Amino acid sequence: MYSKEIQKMLIKEKIEIGDKILLKQNNKEYSGVLMPRPELGDENCLVIKLDNGYNIGIKTTDNFKIKILEKLKPIKKTVEKEKLEKGDITILGCGGTISSKVEYKTGAVYPAISQKELLSNFPEIKDITTINTRSIFSLLSGDLNQKHWKIIGEEIEKELKKDIEGIVISHGTDTMHYTSAALSFMIQESPVPIILTGAQRSSDRGSSDSKLNLLSSLMAAKSDFSEIGVCMHSNLNDNLCYVHKGTRVRKMHTSRRDAFKSINQLPILRIDYYNKTVDSVNKYIKKDKNRKPKINLKLNENIGLIYIHPGINPKFIEKLSDYDGIVLAGTGLGHVPTNAFNDKNSKSILKEIQGLIKSNIPVVMSPQTLYGRLNLNTYTYGRQLKQIGVIGHLCDWTPETAFTKLCWVLGHEKKMEKIKQEMETNFVGEITDRSVVL
């Protein structure tokens, strides 16, 4: 709450949080949306969101004046039916910052994925393409799981039966690389581009990346690229985006706009929205609208991803028997503690891993270093793991891609020999012949 003096003036002028106001003080004028007072903020300091998206705090004095410019328009929580125009690109909404709209009065966030709202918020879309829009669900990406991946896959399958140029999926950034990897296995040989995009910073902030990411994604969806990719900022500036292969991308920073990086290979495309160019950076499958996609949406939802760490408890590994499959993010070239030299202070988990495998639970290795390739032949403990049947020798996948691939493989395979064969076979670029470190 603001001070009693400020509240009295706001009531007199019939001003509420979320209204657009004009504040005059010391021959200076400030206009913007009145924001709630931060919990630890000065009660005599008014917070206003300027038109450029940035917030400023203005210390009030005796001679300040304030008046209302525009009343807050509440966001409707029910989506009204609107007459939709047929578009070349379908945008599927799955939540996340990029498709959110903030109601400042309540602090609530609502999805803004309708055709009307998107064209209103981003009129530049009309210069690129025409769009169809549909909201699948509006969730924080940390709440998504294999059930949601399957739902997204089903909606994509519906769209691929239509005459469209491409698909853009708005998605939260926290787990977008999981979803892109899962979709890459579930929907192979797509005839058109399927592009996931999101935003690290909301559209009401001056440093938001939502506009460039969305517009660049639409350009990618109109290009001759025809795989599943992730389109996000390529650097800290607001000028270029990269499209990364869905199985080779990872979120590498908590908040930077260029958080998404290609791991062990170059990105696929460089999108320059302002110069209207789409440049190839790496090889990719080209669009062919006559190509029939290979779709297998079956996923096993009972898979674990475990990071190996010093002192990991063997009893913990034993308890993993409740899972149908395990991915271990190993140290170095793909290692776990095996006490190869019988040190009295070391604890081995080799017997427990072997017990899982003997119980017909596949154990897959991935590198927690991210960059580089697994090699279970180099050191003693690697050879021990390979000997008992751990999967992943010479693979350079990320932990997240190994995890989603095991979900997919165990969705349709039960025999250990066949599981190992499919896991170590490159389907959609998840295993490369040569790792490239940028």
N, C-alpha and C positions, 0 to 999 in steps of 0.2 A: 504494500500500500504506500501511496505517496503521502506527504505531510498533510495535516489538516487544512493548511492554507491552500495548497494546490488542489486538494479534493473539493474544497469549497468553490474554487474558481471553475473547476471542471463541471461541477453540478450546475453552477449558474449559467454556463455556456452550453449546457446539455451535451457535454463531450464524454464519450466512453472510450475505453481501450479498443483500439482497432480503427477508430475514426481518423480521417486525414485532417490535420490541423495546420494552422499557420501561427507561428510564435514569433513575436517581435520583442527585441531586447537590445538596448544600446545601439540603436540605429542599424541593427542587423535583423534579417528575416530568415527563418528556417521553416520549411514545410515538409511534411511527411506523416507517416502513420504513427500514432501514439502507441507506444509499447508498454507492457506491464513493467513495474519497477523490479529490477533484479533483487533476489532475496537479500543480498549483502550490499545492495546499492544505497547511495545517499538518497534519503526520502525527499530532499529538496532539489533533486536533479532529475529533470524530465528526460526520458529516453524516446527518441524519435527515429524511425526507420526512414531514411531518405529514399528518393526515387531510384538512386543507383544501387540500392540494396544494402548499404552500410548503415549501421546504427551509430548515432551520436548521443552523448549525454550533455544536457545544457543545464548548468547551475542557475536556478532562478533567483532573481533579485526583486526588490520592491517595485521596480518600474517595468516589469515584463507584462506583455499583453498576449492573449491567446484567443483564437476564434476557430470555429469549425469550418472546414472546407467541404468535406464530404463524409456522410455517415457510412459506417461499416455495412457492407453488403454480406449478410450471412451466407456461408456456403451451404447449398442444399445437400442434405445427406442422402436424398433419394434421387436417382438418376432418371431424368425425364426422357421419354422417348423422343428421338430426334430423327429427322429424315436424313439418311446417310447417302452420300454420293459414293458410287463405286470407285475404288482406288486401285492403283497399281501395287502399292505396298501395304501389307497388313501389319499393324502395330498391336502386339499382344501385351497387355499390362499384367505384370506379376508383382507390383508394389515397388518399394524402394524409393529413394530420395528423388530420382529423376521424374517420377510421376506424382509427386506429392504437392499438395497445396495447403498452406498454413492459414488457419483462422486465428488471428492474433488475440481476439477477445477471450477465447477459451483455451488457446494453445493446442487445439486439436489439429490433426493432420488428416487430410482426406485425399483420395486418389483423384487425379485430374487427367484421365486418359481418354475421355470422350473426344470424338472427332472435332466437335465444336470448341471444346476447351483447348485442345492442342493447337488448333489453327488460330485461336485467339491469342494464346500465349506465345506461339512461335509462327507468326505469319510468313516467315521465310520458307516454311515447308512448301508452300505453293510454287515457289521458284524451282523446287527440286523434283517434286512428284505429286501424285494424288494418293490419299491414304484411306484405308479402312481401319477402324479401331475396335478393340474388344478387350474388356477387362476379364482376365481369368480369375484372379484373386488379388487382394492387396495385403501383402504380408511383409514383415521384416524378413530379410533373406536368411537370418540366423534361425528362423523358425521353419524353413523349408526342409523337406526330406525326400526320400525316394518316392513317396506317394505323390508329392507335388511335381517331381520330375516327370512321372508318368502322365499326370494330367496335362502338363505343358506339351509333352510328346503327342498326346491325343489331339490337342488343339492344333498343333503344327500339322499333323496328318490330315486334318480336315482342310486346312488352308492349301496344302499341296495338291489337293484335288481340284482347286479353283484355278482360274486363269490370272495368276498374279506374277509380279516380277521378283518379289522377295518378301522376307518376313523380318521384322524388327521386334525384339522382346525387351521390354523395360524391366529391370531387375535390380534388386539391392546389390551393393558391391561386395558385402562381406563374404558371401558364398557363391558369387557369380561364376567363379572358375570351376567349382564343383558341378554346377548346372550345365555349363558349356561342355565339360568333359562327358558328363552323363548323356547329354543329347547327341554328342558326336558318335557314341557307340549305338544309341538307340535308333538314330535316323542317319543312315549312311547313303552316300551317293545322291544327295538332294539335288533336284533339278535347278533350284534357285538358291540364292544366298539366305542364310538364317543368321542374323546378327543380334547378339546380346549387347545391351548397353545399360549404363547406369550413371550415377553422379555421386561424387564424393562430397559435394556441397550443394545445399538446397537452392532452388531457383530464386528464393527471396534474398540471397546473399550476393553481394557485389562480385565475389570471387567464384560464383557458381560455374561449374563445368557442364551443367545440364544442357544448355543450348547447343554448344559446339558438339558435344557427344551425340545428341539426338540427330542433328542435321547431318553430321558426318556419317552416322549409321545409315541414314536414308540414302546418302550417296553410295555407300558400300552396297546397300541392298539393290541399287539400280545398276551396279557394275556387272562385269562378267565373272566375278568371283562366285563360286557356288559351293561353299562349305559352311560349316558352323564356326563362327568367329565371335570374338569380343572386341568391340570398338570403344576405345577410351583415349584420353589425352596422351600424346606421345612425350610431352615435356611440361615444364612448369608454366610456359607461356600459354596464351589462349589462341593458338593459331593452327596446330596440327593434331591429328589423331592417327593412331595405328589401329589396324585390324590384326588381332592375334589369332592363331589357330586355337580352336576350342580345347584341344588336349595338351597344348604347350604353354598355356597362359597361367599366371598366378598373381594374386594381389600381394604386392611386396612392400606396402607402406600403409600405415593406419589412416592417413588423411590427405596425403599429397594427391594432386590432380592426375599425376602420371604414375599412380600406384601400380598399374597393371603392366607386367613385363612378360615377354616371351622367354621361356626357359630352354636353354640348350639349342635354340635356333632363332633365326631372324623373324621379325613380324612378317605378315603376308602383304598388307597394303599400307600405304601412307596416304591419308586423306587430307587435302588442303581445301577446306570449305571456301575460304575467301577467294582463292584463285580458281576454284571449281575444277580441281584436278584429282584424279585417283591414280596413283602410281604403284606399280608392282615392286615389291621388295624381295619376295621369295616366290617359289613355285606354288601353284594352287590348281585345284580342279576348276575348270571353266563351266559357266552356266550352259545348261542344255535342257530346255523346258520339255523336251520329249523323253528325257531320261526317267526311268521308273525308280523311285527311291527304295532302298532296302530298309524296312522298318521292323524292329523287334523291341517292343516296349517292356518286356518282362524284366523285372529287377528283383534281386534278393535284398530285402530290407534289413537283414540281420548280419551286417558286416562291421568289424571293428578296425579302427586305425589307431595304432599305439606307437608312441615315440619312445625309443630305447634311451635310457639314461643311466649314468653310473649308479650302481647300487640297486638296480631294479629288482624287486622281490620275486623269486621264483614262484611263490604261492600265488602272486598276482597273475602270472602267466597261466598257471593251472586253471584259474577261474575263468579264463577266456573261452573255456569249452562250451559256454552257453551260446557262443557265436557260431555261425555257419562258415565263416571265413575270416581270416585275420590279415591285415596289412601291417607290417612292422616298418617303421621309419628308422632304419639302422644308422649307426655312425659310420663315418668314413666310406669305404667301398661297399658297405652293406654288412655291418658287423653287429654282433650282440655279445654280451659277456658269456664266454664258454669255459673260462679258467683252463685254458689250453696247457698251462705250465704248472698246474696243481699248487697254486699259491694259497696259503692258509687263510688269507684275508679276502680272497676273491669268491664271488658267487656265480655259478654257472646257471644259465636258463636253458641250456641245450636239451637236457632231458625233458623238460616241460614242453618245449617246442616240438620235440619228437613225439611226445605223447599226443599233442593236438593232431599232428599229421597222421599218426597211427589210428586216430579216432575219425579219420576221413574229413578233417577240417583243414582245408588248404591254407598254408602260410606263405604270404607273398612279401618279398623284400622291396623296399624303396629307399632312396637316399635322402636323409634329412638335410644333407648339404644342399640339396636341390640341383645345383650345377654339377655336371659330370655324370659318369656312368658306373653302374654297379659292376664289380668284378669279384666273384666269390672264389676265384682260384689263387688270388695273390697271397693271402695270409692264412694261417692255420685255421682260425675260427671261421673264415669264409668257406674254406673247403669242408669243414665239419658241417656247416649249415647246408651246403649244396648236397653233401652225401646223404643227409637225412631227408632231403626232398623239398627244401625251401625253394620257392619259385622266384625268378627275377634276374638270374645271372645275365650280365651284359645289357640289361635294360637301362634306359636313361629317362624313365618317366618320373613325374612328380608324385609325391605321396597321394595327393588328391586324385590324380588321374589313375594311379594304381588302385585306389579305393573304389572309384566309380566303375572302373573296368571290372573289378572283381564282383561288384554288385550286378553288373550286366551279365558276365559269364556265368555266375551261379544262378542267374535267373532262368537259364536254359540248359545248363550242364550239371551233372551230378558225379560223373566218373572222374577220379583224380587225374588219370593220365590225360584225358581230354581237356580238363580244366587247365593243366599245366601247358598243354600244347596251345590252347587259345590265348592264355595269358601272355605267353612269350611270342605270340604272332602279332606283327604290326597290322592293325586294321585301318586306323584313321590318323596316322602320324604320331601316335603316342610313344612309339619307339623309333628312334632315328638311327640311320647308318653312321652318322658322324655328328657329334655334339658340337655346337658352336656357342662360345661364351662371348657375349658382347662387352 
